[in-house]
Amino acid sequence: MSVLKKPIVTEKISQLNEKGIYGFIVDNNSNKVEIRKEIEKDYSVKIEKVNTMRYSGKKKVRYKKTGILKGKTPSYKKAIIYLKEGEFLDFYGDV
């Protein structure tokens, strides 16, 4: 199973892409070494450092005709990747 789930494509991260900083949603049980190896293998780039963050799911409540529905969004882990000078990632390929 892959450590990387999907890249983060938001306005804030897109601005950081110009500086060589990229974001990924990764598997909750992965560590920095596994993330580094996976990205270097898949994208053939050199990584300077990796920062990881865990986000817990938020509680959600919806009020319906039949009553109250309670739930929770899933928890996830985010990795911020700092590439070495002159390196870049191409998520979209040749479009």
N, C-alpha and C positions, 0 to 999 in steps of 0.2 A: 504494500500500500504506500502511496506517495505521502511524503511529509507536507508538501505544498498543496493547499486546497484551491486558492485562487488569489490573483493579485488584487491589491486595493487600488481602484481607479476613482479617486475623488479629486476635487479641485485642489485641496490642500496638498495632497501627496503629489499631484501632477506638477505643482510649482516646485516641489522638492526634487522631482526627477531631473530637472535641469542641473542640479548640484550633485547628482549621482546618488540620491537617496531614494529607495524604493520600499514599498510596503506589501506584505503578503499576509493572508490568513493562512495559518498553519495548523497542523494536528495538535490537539491539546497535550499529548504525551511526548512531543518532540522536544529536543534540546537544541542549543545553539550550534553545536558541532554537526548534528544531523542536518539542520537547516542550511548551514554553510556548504556542506558537501553536495546536497541536492541541487542548490542553485548553481554552484560552480559546474556541476556535471550537466545540468539541463541547458544553461544559457552560456556556458564556456566563458565566464568572466572571473576576475579576481576580486575577492571581497576583503574590505578593510576591517569591518566589525559588524556585529549583529546585536541588536537590542530586541528583547522580547517583552511582551505585556500580556497579562491575562485579564479578560473581561468576563465578569459574571453576568448571567442572564438577568434581565429586568422583569419585574412582576408586571403583569398586564391584567386589567379588569375591564370587561365589556358588559354593559347593561342591555339585556335583550327582553323581549316580551315574556319569554319563558322563565326569566330569572337572571341571576348574575353568573357570568362565565369567568372563572379565574384561570390564569395560566402564567407561563413564563417563557421568555425568549431564550434560545439556546446560548450557552456559554461558548466563548471562543478565545483563541490565542492569536495575537498579532505579532509579526516580526518586521522590524525596520532594518533594512539592509543598506550599508554604506559601502559603495564600490570604490575601488582605487581610482586615482586620477586618470582621466581619459577613457574609462570604461562606461558602457551604457547597456541597458536592456531594451529589447524590442519585443513588446508583448504581442503586437499585431502582425508581425511578419511582413511579407510583401503583399500589401493590399492594393 
